[in-house]
């Protein structure tokens, strides 16, 4: 749907809008998914086994279908691994993936090429060589999964684990909101949820910078986001059936309130951290003067 471009510096913008801080943009801090095109090509390449499978012997059909399935599974795991790696890189405190998707994608790619080689070769040597080469090329192209936790060096492991778990749960609520609003079929609502997601993630990053802030922000990462998720699901179910304009207006007002609340909490946590720093500096200066 076409939308008129507008902003704080556009003609006709209200004077108060020009003096206020711009809202969080849904694409702030986002980067294109590296390797997504190559992972997509991997899935397309899996279909190359099908013509030989359906025009050859029963042996060729069996191994051709196996090769296609394994290659499609490798493409899926690789793309999911790329997404998990991008999310890992975007966060300051993160745990390594429990399942190394890209590494298993390399293994499945090698297995697919072995199965493809067995379509026309009785001997196992050459298919194994093809498989080993394919797995090595896949690993070299996409790289390994993160193998160590991030952001825990020199910090209290208990605190960083608490923050990582809390942010993981909060991200699940945001993902559920995004999945639910897609059912409404309204691009403006999707963009509005994305903008709230960006504001919520600003709070996540603030907590990751200082895990001591988790206690003050816990209800925002759990209770408020859970309520926002439930409200989004109920609104989407209603709006998809009735297209109720009043319900839409109420939901947008709720997102406005939530975004303001999350932004205020992020600013307050940053202010508190600055106050703590000022106190520490003042105490150290007093001690230095006393000892001098």
Beta strands, then each sheet from edge to edge (+ up, - down):
end
